Amino acid sequence: MLAAELKVLSALLRGQPRSGSHAERLQAFYAPQAGHYDRFRERLLWGRERLIAALPCEPGARVVELGAGTGRNTEFFGERLTGLQSCTLVDLCPALLQQAHLRAARQQNMVVIEADAAEYQPAEPVDVVYLSYALSMMPDWTRVLDNALSMLRPGGVLGVVDFYVDPVRHGRLASWAWRRWFAHDGVHLGADTLRYLPTRLTTLRLVEHRAAVPYLPAVRVPVYLFVGRKA
Ligand SMILES: C[S@@+](CC[C@H](N)C(=O)[O-])C[C@H]1O[C@@H](n2cnc3c(N)ncnc32)[C@H](O)[C@@H]1O
């Protein structure tokens, strides 16, 4: 257990490489920690269960997660998962998708796709799309959100939970420090996504929170949870 923890911590300390394509950098960053990703992120990624609970996933719904990683979030659906028509997990990183494939092998309606979230399109419109701590790792986030909206049926729902910082709300110095720290691991913090979402969707839920950070008891990082409906 200690060895697993050290593997994740050393990957986080090394950070993402600066060279290579976006997909190559993700793979280099996540491959050494993929087997231990879920356990560590349980303590870091606030609100994932809450986001899934807030999504209107009725029996027969088609659901897509963009930037799904290991597919851990599918377990938050509980019994609702088997009733879905499909739950499609899209990610660019083969090392994390290997873990997602292990989950999909036990769940016949789960589909795992290696693709860029800015480009993937399902064969038919879907009812729900969600991104959990993924948008902040996608440099092309406007294209990703526009793509997510284009795959949603009218009246469909988009959910996002993620880190962010806003210099006006959180102070310029703190925002600068958070940005630098997270950028080391390829996470780009800003308030742009949170500002953009309500301009494209009708807001159903918006929660802002300060989340705990493992090993840093005095520290709280800003996060938001957004759920919105497409017109
Ligand atoms: C912090 S992880 C979150 C994984 C998962 N959603 C969760 O909540 O545990 C961010 C994920 O976004 C993926 N990702 C980053 N850019 C991507 C892109 N352009 N297309 C698809 N996935 C991407 C990464 O590979 C990684 O799995």
The ligand as a Gaussian input file, in Angstrom:
#p B3LYP/6-31G(d) Opt

LIG

0 1
 C       -7.890000      13.628000     -13.787000
 S       -8.331000      12.415000     -14.970000
 C      -10.050000      12.142000     -14.557000
 C      -10.490000      10.742000     -14.921000
 C      -11.927000      10.426000     -14.502000
 N      -12.862000      11.273000     -15.179000
 C      -12.105000      10.521000     -13.012000
 O      -12.968000      11.277000     -12.546000
 O      -11.415000       9.775000     -12.282000
 C       -8.432000      13.330000     -16.508000
 C       -8.661000      12.402000     -17.699000
 O       -8.841000      13.173000     -18.880000
 C       -8.230000      12.454000     -19.952000
 N       -8.019000      13.358000     -21.090000
 C       -7.264000      14.493000     -21.123000
 N       -7.348000      15.069000     -22.338000
 C       -8.195000      14.303000     -23.079000
 C       -8.716000      14.405000     -24.397000
 N       -8.375000      15.415000     -25.208000
 N       -9.579000      13.455000     -24.829000
 C       -9.942000      12.437000     -24.011000
 N       -9.487000      12.287000     -22.752000
 C       -8.615000      13.210000     -22.281000
 C       -6.965000      11.909000     -19.310000
 O       -6.389000      10.876000     -20.058000
 C       -7.488000      11.467000     -17.955000
 O       -7.981000      10.159000     -17.997000

